[in-house]
Amino acid sequence: MATIREATPADLPVILDIHNEAILNTTAIWDETPVDLADRVRWYEKLVTAGYPVLVAETGGAVAGYASYGPFRPRSSYRHTVENSVYVHRDHRRRGIARELLIALLGHAYDSPDVHVVLALIESGNTVSIELHEDLGFEQTSHLAEVGRKFDRWLDLTILRCPVG
């Protein structure tokens, strides 16, 4: 079992490593170019300043994964809808850490008077992540075929929602 806590700026180098590994080797993040530490600092500061959570899972004193949610879209009518992100370090996958992070993230959303719906936008081939979200109360609302391209192939997107408020 991991310890889930609020991330601090000291965690950002490990969060950067997890993020860039997902960019380079998975379809979990649809970006194709790794980012630098300054990018993750801006990301962190933007979320935290706006009151959104950035959580990390620690095992054995090391950060094993991170999770956050933030604005779904910039328009004001979407202000009560957030999109979640959960990523686990390659050496800690398949150990229940993503579940622990997502449970903690949903707890934060349930406690927030400003969040009504949490969305998950997941590459459709990532059935492990889709099933995890469904196990925790998300329902599939749509499937968008061939809306992204990475690793020289088209990617489908599955959208799931979880009402929390």
Beta strands, then each sheet from edge to edge (+ up, - down):
strand 1: 3-6
strand 2: 54-59
strand 3: 62-71
strand 4: 81-88
strand 5: 117-123
strand 6: 139-150
strand 7: 153-163
sheet 1: 1+ 2- 3+ 4- 5- 7+ 6-
end
